[in-house]
Amino acid sequence: MIQSPPRAYLVVLRHVLVAQDLAQAIADWDPAAGAQGRRLLARDAAEGLGLLDGVEALAVAFVAEPPERFRTSRLAGAIAARGGRAVLMGEAAEAAPDGYPVLARPFATADVHALLARLRR
């Protein structure tokens, strides 16, 4: 049986502590995500693109970007090319999600788990 490559999770958020909390919530929901290289944390889109080099499969990317900027970005294309789903964060995304799932602030671990479960379906 051929196994598919392990799926990674990307968090693009300039607030390091919030990004680490989000990464921990992801690992709590998907224990396999706790493996090295499965939770990728970046401060901006350019760093996120760099982290995706060599990543074959992406589960979900949490990105703090306005929908109108994200939609046509290279990061959006890289996420989609790896089979990932984008979840937007931030004031602009909360105000007008433009079809994207949004992780609204403030959020708790249970909110992250519920969103991940919804995206898995």
Phi, psi and omega in degrees: 000132179275127179266139176283156181295151178296142182269135180260169176235138180243136174236118178246103187202129184286342179275101189300314182295320178294320178298319179293321176298317179297318178297323178292320177298322177297313180295326176294324182280320181236091184306330178294337179290345178288347179295149181303135178084001181265340176243112185253125181244128180228150179275338180207175184298320180298316178294321178299318177300317179298321180292335181281348175302127179086354177272121182273323186226133180237134178276295184218144173239124175264118188230127177271085180214148171294142183305319183294328178281320184293318188309320184255013184279159174297326179297318178301317178295320180293322178294312180297321181297337180259012177076014183274157174256137179263133173243123181267155181224158175111169185302313182295320179293321179293324183285322183210085187295339175055039175092353179269147168294147183232136171262103184281148177267153343290152180236155177242168179307318180299325178294318179296315180298317180296319179294316178298320178296319180295320181288335181292331183292000000 
